[in-house]
Amino acid sequence: MRILLLLSISIWYTFAQGQLPETIVTSRSLVVMDLPLEKDDGFLIRGDWQKQSETIQENLALMGVDAIAYLHAGDWNASSTSRATFKDFFEKREVTHLMLFSKNEDGLFELSIKNFDTLSEQWKTSGGSLNQVLFRLGKEIKKRNLVVENFLSPPDPEIVTDVPITSWTASTTFPGQIKRLTVGVAQFDNEEENNRLREILEPYPYTFELFNYTDNEDAFRKGYQYVLLHMGTAGESIKKLLNYHTGTNETDYISTVVSDSTATKIKTIPIDAFVYKFYFQHTVNHEAFVGRHWDADITWEAALRNFVLNLRIAFREI
């Protein structure tokens, strides 16, 4: 049975910083869950974050905090495109605050409440457990005598996992135009990774340029009709973000990966394991071209090698 934390007594050390916004009990909030991934048979797997979301929602509803949706931080941070997509989606739902629940390497739980428009931090607290953090928030709301206007918060969390970055269904082909056009490749923030990026792209049979990608509109202004992008999060989430057709009973995905310089093999990866996936995107209509085979892998280097080899095989460039 869940413990209703507003009635519990905190015995762990906690602290708070900033000013809790009065609108936390009068407006809508988005909860983002950032919990450590768990090691399992060589993969990094998401823990049961949705179960913890149930505890949070039960208590926030009692406090008068209207948390309208719950999102895994891995999906928010999968790419700059996913962040922009979620930002736009929740702005349309009139979200005012982002509530980031996290757990650091020392096992300390933290809650950071941010202004959703600017993502600037407004209030922060921490504790030795999730219960301590929720107790601290409830205590602060009571101490401030905030006037609650949210009385219809649902008892169960709304888990958001299906907000695609494009309205197009993922195209399981490669665009033929890349044979004659220069593709813009989104570069990393440090030169060491960019050097590895260039090295892995050496077998790519067509013209490309590394550039600082911000969004598709900017890429088009710079002369790129197609960009090569990637995401990094759970495989199931990547498929939903890229608008794949997905099954309901899948537990693993079969990835077509590099065997040698001219051949592939299959690799089984759990759907909730952290992986990277590369894809082309058209900068005008935003259609995503993901290739004939699912070729995600547990490092970005391996995922890119898989993608380039599958492209060369598809275009008979081997």
Secondary structure, DSSP 8 states (H G I E B T S, - for coil): ----GGGS---S--EEEE---GGGGTSEEEEEEE---EEETTEEE--SHHHHHHHHHHHHHHHT-EEEEEEEHHHHTS-HHHHHHHHHHHHHTTEEEEEEEEE-TTS-EEEEEEETTT--EEEEEEESSHHHHHHHHHHHHHHTT---------SS--B-----S-SS--BSS--GGGGTS-EEEE--SSHHHHHHHHHHTTT--S-EEEE----HHHHHHTT-SEEEEEEEEEHHHHHHHTT----SS--EEEEEEEEETTEEEEEEEETTBEEEEEEEEETTT--EE--SS---BSSHHHHHHHHHHHHHHHTT--
